[in-house]
């Protein structure tokens, strides 16, 4: 047995390697970076330059690797680099079952600490260099490194497992964990954005002020707080008097706090009340606000009367204004309750930054990215906190690893020295294009973590859908908050959706919004209708056309009304060759059976509201649409591929014409059989299953029909959503749609 002491990737213990580990189970891949074992793992904090390095680490020539220009021009190409395994820019450390990290070698310790948890002994460990800007550019990274100036960044080393146990693109997984980088003073003179030592025992208020000053001096109005009239009815805490006061006026620069309440009981306060016995997080927030030189702070539990439902409702309706008007929003990223305190204030424990010396230079760790912090922390799992991060023009994230600054135009982190970074010095005058500054900046430095892009009305469906996707991963204590906790985001999006929203769906794109689909099998959330995403718990995708800027290229008959003030009011219509938003149809189809069916009148009589006494309270939809009748055949799957949720395609023939049916939602429930012209589960259940046509599109020679499978209760005539399907029929064989017997019908969906 070797005299060396080894570190184990499986149990993260000391004294043995993976081959001799007695642990039964492997740990989740990225959990190591947030574990207690990593918190107490320290390398080189008080080290000198005379550290001994093992022969293996000497042979890796890491300084040379860190001074290379990575050969790829996009993050996608980084993901492909593992396939090439070129030893000139990739170092292969070996299989997880046989690789050894020596506890007496500081470089081994650093490489061990930045390597994710493996899930088997057969995975390979690779070291890959990439630009440090990728650590602060968001999960999609910079669009392209297609110019010399874009490649003038320092590089960092990331350790990746191949294959990864996480079903995401490799470039995203690679940058979620930790990385190593040379200190800024040791990087090549022409490089920038090198590593920086973190002050582990205090929050560096001066650094925060420098970030804000740079934002104020260099960015446009998208980063500036805006004091709207809604703030006139908002209360703040005056930290000098410790009293709850009226918003002082439009020149007031206040801090907002975003944190996790947990199960901590808090006192209620009204206007003029003096604060007392605050939870630790709130106390720390007041102290930090003073360090930043500000007098006022907004904290929900102090500035909203939690015992007054009218006050809560009124203030919730002002969330966009509150966070949009803040000088900065401080986010307690690592706290699990109001008593946790802020990192490096009343919470002294933190994750030690790694450091070692190699070839006369200092190498330092960069800590997990902000995107990964958001995914891992309690704050990132709470529904209410998402809008607080999304709506604030400037956010300061305080984690147990480091501080992160994210504004509408750039992201900074404590472990990267941005003092010479060209991207962090860009101003609107640098933009050579006609597009807005923020839009242009997304291409130069990436999209950051939760940054809202510029308002593009032509891509409004995508903006809504992306925010809904982020929100759907989060949880809430009370089901009734499903839409209230998202209301601030909806208020923000009303700038591009002027007709507003109904039960969380944008009125102008109500057809596509109805086509949301579950990524995981969802759980019913009572109190909301089945057709709304709010009625279900679990991650989802939003429905979208092939081109998000061309939402209605093919005519689809659809009219949707709701009950309002004891009458039926139409909120959406797409009829013939026009839609509710005035957008014209771009593709005309001759002899289209669907189009022919739109010329008829439904057999059902006009809707009578008195027949549906629960319609307004239950948010029923009164729909006139085309329905299809055909026994779809799910016996011949073409493929079965995991893509977030199940993604299944089935082939069937109609008069020898090959058609496809796709199921992309895990909430699907395909009933057992057809009975005559009705789709029923069994003889006892008094239900009819119908395919309602919601939208159509064109893709690769097929007409794509987006269908909602609905279940109609025969005794009441009221329908519920079951799932969504996609029917693909060849464009040149569209006549076979006659076999589907398209029919215009009136339906009531609950």
N, C-alpha and C positions, 0 to 999 in steps of 0.2 A: 504493500500500500504506500502511495506517495506521502512524503512528509508534509505536503502542502495542505492547507485548509481551504476547502472549496465552498462555493455558494450554490444553492440548489434552486433552479428555475421552477420546480414543481411546487415545493412547499415554502420556498423563499427562506429556508433555514440556513444555518451555518454549520459546517463540519462535514458535508457530504455533497455529492452531485446528484443529478437526476437518476442515474443508473442505480445508485444505492439508496434512493429515497423510499421510505416506508409509507408515505402518504397514499391513501387510496384514491382520492379524487383530484382532478385538475380544477383550477380556478378559472372563472371567466377572464377572457383575454385582457381586457383593459382595467380590471379591478385593482391590479397591483399598484397603479399610480395613485390610488386614493385609499390604500389600505393602511392599517396601523403599522404593519411591518415596514412599508416604505416611509411612513412618517418618521420612524426612528432610525432609518438607514442614513448614515452620514459618511461622506467621503471628502477628505481634503479641506475641511473647514479651517483647520489650523495648520495645514501642511506647509512644508518648505519645498524648495525646488529640487531637493535631493531624493525624491521618492524613487524607489526601485521599480522598474517596469519589467514584466515577464517577457521572455523571448517572443511569444506569440503576438503580444500587443506591439512589441517593437517592429515585428515584421509587417504589421498592418499598415504602417506608414500613414497614420491618421492625419497628420498635419498636411501632407501632400494631398490627401483626399479632400480635406477641408479647403484647400486653396485651388481646387479644380473649378472650372466652369462646368456645371452639369450639362450634358449634351442635349437634353430635351428642351423643347420650347413651350411646353404646356404641361399642366398637371396630369392630363390624360396620358401623355407620353411617359411620365414618371411611372404610371401604373403598368405600362407595357415593359418597362426596363427590366423587371425581374425575369421576363421571358428570355431576354438576351444574355443576362448574367455576364456582362463584359467586365473582366477583372480590373480594367483600368479605372472604372468608376463605381464598381460594386465589390464589396468584400463579403465573402461567404465564410461565416464563422463555423458552420457545421450543423449537424442534426441536434435537436433539443435533447435527445436521449444520450448523446455522447459528449456534447460540448462541455467544457470546464471553465469556470470563472474562479480565479484564485483570490482569496480574501486578502492576501498580502500585496497584491498588485493594484494600485489605485485606478489604472485604466480598465482592468478587468472589472473592478467594482462599479465604475461608471457605466460600462457597457452592460453589465448585469442589471443595473438600475434603470436603464432606458429600454430594456427588452421586455415586451409584453408577456403575459402569462401564456405558455403554450397549452395545447389541449391534447397533445400526443407526443410520443418520442420520435415520430417520423417527420415532424416539421423542420424546415430549414430556417436558420437565422441569418439574415442579410443586413449589412450596413450600407445605407444609400445616402449620398450627399444630395441636399436640395437647398434652394435659396431660403434664407431666413424670412423673407417677406411672406413665404407660404404659411408661416406660423401665425400671422396676423391678417390674413386675407380671406378667412372664411373657408368653409369646407370645399367650395368649388375652386378656390385659389384664384390667382391672376389668370386672365383669359389666355394670354400668350406672353412669353418672354422673347419677343420678336425684334428687339433692338438692343444695341450694346448698352444703352443706359439702363434698360430694364434688367440687364444681367450684371449690373455693378453692385450686387449685394454680396454680403458674406454668405457662406454656406454653413449648413448644420448637418449633423449626422443623425439619421433616424434608423432605428432598429426595427425590422419587420419580420413577421413570420410568414412562411410560405409552405403550404397554403394557409390563409387566415381562416379562423373559425367564424369571422364576422362577414355576413353576406352583403358587403358594401364595396364600391370601387376601391381598389388598392390604395389609390392616392389619398382617399379620405381616411381610411383606417390608419395609414402610415403616419399621418400628421395629428392623430388624436392623442397620442401618448407624449412621452418626454423626448428630448433631443439634446445633443451636445453641440457646442459652438465655441470658437475661440473668443476670448475677450476682445472688446472693441479695440483696445490698445495693441493687440497682437495680430489683428487681421491685416491683410495687405493694404497699403495706402489707398489704392484705387477702389477698395471695397468699402461697404458701409452696412449698418444694421448688424453689428457684432454683439456679443454677449455683454451683460452687465450684472454686477454683483447686487443681489437683493439685500436690502436692509431688513434682516429677519426679525428684529425686535421692536419695530415701530412702523407705523404707516407714514409714508413719506409725503406729507402734505405739499411740500414745495414741488415735487414731481407732478402732482395732480394739477397744481396751479400752472405749471409750465405747459402741460398738455392743453388745458383750457385756453390759456393765452394763445397758443399756436392755433387752436381751432378758431378763436375769435379773429385773429389777425389774417388767417389764410383762407378761410372757407366762406361759402355764401350763406344766404338766408336759411337754407335748409338745416343748418346747424344752430341757428340762433333761437333762443327762447322767444316765444310770442305770447304776449299777455292779451288774451281775448276778454270780452265782456263777461264770459262765464266765470272768470276768476273773481268778479266783484262779490259773488256770494260764497266764496271759499274762505275757510279759516286757516291760519297758520299758527305755529308756536314761536313766540318771541323768546329766544334762548337767554336774553339778558334779564327778562322779568319772569321767565318760566310761566307765562300766561298764554292762554289761547286767545288770539286776536283776529280781527278782520284782516283780510288781504289789504296791505297798506296802499297799493296803487301800482300802476303799470311799470314803474321804475324799480320795483322791488326785485332783488335777486335772491331767490330762495332755493334751498336744497330740498329735494324730495327723497324719501326713503322707501325702498322696496325690500321686503323681508318675508320670512315665513313665520306666521303666527304660532303654529303648533297648538298645543293644548293649554297654553298660558292664559289664565284669566286676567283681563286688563280692566282698569277703572274707566268709567265713562266721564267725559269732560264736555262742558258746554262753553260758549263764548264768555270770556272773562275769568274762567276758572284757572287756578294755579295748579301746576303739576306737582305730583308727589309720588314717591316710591315706584319709579318706572322700571320695567324690565330692562335687563342689561343691554340688549341690542339697541333699545331706544335711548338709554343713557349714553351709550357710546356714540350714537348718531348725533346727539346734541353736542357732545365734546368734539367730534370730528368736524361738525359744521363750524364751530368756533375756530378750530385750527385752520379751516379754509378761509376764514375772515368774513363769514356770512352771519347774519343775525337771525334769519328766519328759516324754518324747516317745516315741511308738510309731512305728517305721518298719519296714516289712515285712522288708526285707533284713537288718536288724540284729536284729530281735526274733523272727525265725523262722529256724531252722536250715535253710538252703536245701539242704543235702546230705542231710538226714534226711527221707525221704518220709513216715514216720509222724508226725514233728513238723509237717511242712507240712500234712498232711491234718487233723491235730488242730486246728491254728491256723486253717485255712481254715473249719473248722466253727464257729469262734468269731468270724467276721468281723462278724456283726451286733452281738455284744456289744462287740467292740473299738471299732467306730465309734460305736455308740450310747452308749458310756460316755465318749467323749472330751469334754473341756471345749470344744474346738474342733478342727476338721479343717482344716489348711492345705493348700490345693490349688495345686500348681505348674502353673498353667493353660497357660502359654506355653512351658514347657520341652519339649524333644524327647528328652532323655535325662537320666540321673542326673548327668551332668557339666555340664548347662546352667546350673545355679545358679538362685536365685530372683530374680525381677524386682526391680530397684532395690537389689539387694545386691551379689552378685558379677557381676550382669548390669546394668551401668549404662545400656545403650542402651534407649531406650523411644520411644514415639510422642508427638510434641509435641502438647500441647493447644493448640487454636486460640484466638485472642483478638483482638477488634477493638473499636474505639470507634465508636459511632454515636449521633447526637443526644444527646450527653452521657452515654451509658450504655455499659456494657461488655457485650459479647456473647461467650460462651465455648462451646467444644464439649464435648459430653457423652461422647464415645467410643462405640464399638459396645456393644450391650447384652450382658449376661451370656449370654443364650440364644444369641446369635450367636457369642460367644466359644467356647462349648462346641462348637458345630457346626464351627468353623473350626480348632480347635487339635488337636494330637496327643493331648492328654489326652482330648478328647471323642471320639476315634476308637478308643480302647482299651477292650476288653471289661472288664478287671479294674477300671478306675477308676470305672465307672458306679455299682457298689454302694457305693463309698466316698463318693460324693456323695449318693446316695439315703439311706444309712443314718445319716448324721451329723446330729444335731439342729441343729448350727451349723457352717456352712462359711465359710471365708475363701478366696476365689479371688484369687490373685495373677497378674495378666496383665501384658503389656508395655504395656498401655494404662492400667490403673488397678486398684484393689482393689474387690472386691465382697463383701458379707456377705449370706449367705442362711441364715436359720434357718427353723424350722417355721412361723413366723407373719409374717415380713416379709423384704424384701430392701432392701439399701442399697448405694449405690455412691459412690466417692470424689468423683465430679464433681457430685453433687447434695447440697445442704445440707439434711439432714433434721432439723435442730435445732428447727424450728418446724412440721414436718409433722404434721398431726392424725392421719393413719393410722399413723404411726410411734410415736404416743403412746397408742394404744388398749390397753386392758387387758381382762381377762375381765369386770370389773364394768361395762364399757361395752356389753356384748352384751345387747340387749333381747329376744333370742329364746331359745328353749329348746334350740337346737342348740349344739354345742360351739364353743369359742372359735375354733379353727383353721378350722372349717367356715364360721363367720361371717366371719372375716378374709379368706377367699378371695374373698368378695363385696365387701369393702371395698377391698382393696389388691391383689387378684390372687393368682395361684398361684406367683409366683416362677419359678425355673428348674427345679430338680429336687426340689421339695418333695413329700414324701409326704403326701397328705391324711389326714384322720382316718379311722380304721378304720370303714368302713361295711360290715358283713356283707352287707347287701342289694345292694351294688355291688362285691362282692369280685371277680367276674369281670372287671370293668372295671379295677380296680386292678392285677390281675395282668397283664391284656392290655396296658395302657398301659406298664407297666415293661418287658414283653417287647418291645414295639414299639421303645422307646428302645434296648434292648440289641441288637436285631437289626441295627442300623446299624453296630455296632462290630465290630472285628476282634481276633483273638488269634493269637499265634504258634503255639500248639500246639492241634490239633483236640480233644485229650482234655480241654481246659479249657472246652469249650463250656458245660457245666452248672456246673462248679466255680466259674467266674468269676461266675456268677449266683446261686450258692448262698446268699450273704448276703441277697440280696433275698428269696429263697424262705423263708429262716428268718424274716425280718421278716413275711412274709405268712402265716406259720403262725398268727398271732394271729387271722386271719379264715378260715384254712383249716386247722382243727385236725387233719384227717386227713392233712395233708401233701401231698407231690407224688411223682409217679412219672415219672422221666425228664423233669423240668421241667414237667409238666402237673399241675394241681390235681386231686386225686382226686374231690372233691365235684362238680366241673364238668368231668369228663373228656370228656364228649360234646362240649361246645362247644369245649373246648381242642384236641380233635383237628381242628377245622375251621380252624386257622390257614391263612393264604393268603399267597403270596409277592407282594411289590410289584414286584420285578425278577426276571428269570430267575435262579433260584438255582443254586448249585454244590453238589454232593453232598459232605457231610462224613462220611467213613468213621468207623466206630467207634460209630455210633448208628443206631437203627432208622429206617426211612423214615417212619414215622408221627409221629415226634417232630420238633419244630422244630429240635432240636439236631443233627439229621442233615443240615441244609442251611445254607448260608451265604447271607446276603442279607436285606434288610429285609422285614418281613412285617406283616400285619394279624392281629389275633386274631379268631377266630370269636365272634360274639355274636348274641343274639336281638334282636328289634325293641326290646324293653324289657329292659335289662340287669338289672332287679330282678325280672323274671318269666321265669326261664330255661326253664321247662317248662310252657307253657300248653296243649300238646297232647300226648297220650300217644304215646310212641315206645318200641318194644320194643328194648332194648339192654342187654346184659350183658357186662361185660369182666372178665377174670381174667388173672393173671400167674403165672409160675412163681417160687416162693419156697420155699427150703429143701426142695427136691425134692418139692414138691406144688403143685397149682394152687389159687390163692387169689383169690377174687372181690374186686375193688376198687371196682367201680361197677355199678349196676343201675338201670335205669328200666323198669319193667314196669307194664302196665295203667294204673292211675290214680294211681301214686305214683312217686317217684324216690328215689334213694339218700339224699338229704338230707332226705327227708320232705316235700318240697314237693308240694302237691296240684296236679292239672291244673285249668286254669281254663276251657278250652273243650272241650265235648263234641260230637263229630260223630256223627250218626246214619248207619247203613249205610255205615260207613267200611271200604273193602276192606283198608286197611292193618291196621285193628283186627281184622278177620276173620282175616287171615293170622297174627296173633299167637296165635290159639287152637290152631294146629297145632303139631306137633312137627317139628324138623328131620330130614331124611333121614339126615344124617351121624350117626355114633355119638358118644357122649360122648368128650370129649377124653381122650387117654391120654398122659401126659407122657413115657412111655418112647419114644413115636414121634417125639419132638422133643428130641433130646439137647442141642441148642444153645439151647433155649428160655430158660433162665435167663440165660446169658451174653449172649444176643442180645436180651434184653428183649422177647420175643415177647408179643403180646396174643392171648389166647384169647377170641374174640368170638362171641356169639350175637346175631344181628341180622336185620332184614328186608332183603332184597335185591330189586331191581327188574330186570326184563328187558324192555327195549324199545329198538328202534333209534332213538335220538335223532337228530333231523335238524338239522345245523348248516349247512344250505345257505342259510337266509334270515336274515341278521343284521338285527335291528331297529335297532341303533345300534352305534357303535364309538367309545367315548369314553375319553380318557386320564384316569385318576383314580389317580395314583400308579403303578398297574400297569394292565394292560389290563382293561377292563370291557366285556364283550360280552354282548349279549342276542340270542337266536335265537328265532324264532317257528315253531311247528309245530302241526299239528292231529292230534287223535286222535278219530276218529269225528265230525268237524266241530266238535270242541271246541277252542278256541284255547288253547294252553298255551305257556309260555315256559321256556327254559333259559338260565341266566346263568352265565357263567364269569368269576370275579373274581380268579383266581390265575394268575400268570404261570408257575407250574410245570406248567401243564396239558400233558397229552399225550393228545390224542384220537386213538385208533387208527383205522385205515383203514376197516373195514367189519364188518358182522355176518355170521356164518356160522351159519344156522339160528337157534338160541336163544342162541348164544354170540358175544361180541364179540371178534374176533381181529385181530391185525395182518396176518398173512399165513399162508399154508398151512404154512410151515415151522416157525414159532414155536409151541412147545407151551405156549401161555398162554391163559388165559380172563380176560376183562375183565368185571368185575361192578360194579354200582352198589349200594353199601351205604348204607342210610338211617341217618343219625347223629342227626338232630334235626328237629323240625318247629315251624313258627310260623305266625302268621296276619298277613296284611298286605293291606289294601285289597281285600277280596273274594276273595283267593287264599289257598290253603294253600301255604306255602313249605316245600319238602322239601330239607333240607341233605344232600347226598349226597357220599360219598367214592368216587371211581373207583379201584378196586383191580385189580391184575394178579396173577392166581393162576397159579403154576407147576404145570402138570399133573403133572409127575413127583414133586413133593414135597408139593403141596397148600398150600404156604406163599405168602402174598400180600404184595405191596408196595404202598405208597401211590403213586398216580399224580397225582391232583389232586382238587380239591373243586369241586362244581357245586351250583347251586340250581335246583330244578324247581318251577315255579309252576303250580298247577292251580286253576281256579275253584272256590270253595267250593260253589256250587250245582250243580256238575257233577262232584263228586268220584267218582261212580260209575265214571267212565272209567278210574280207577286199576286196575280189573280187567284192562285191556289191558296193564298193566305187569307183570302176573303176580307180585304181591308174594309172597315166600316166605321163611319163617324158615329161616336156615341157620347152621351153625357154621363160623367162619373163623379162620385163624391168620394174624396180621399181623406181619410182621417189619420 
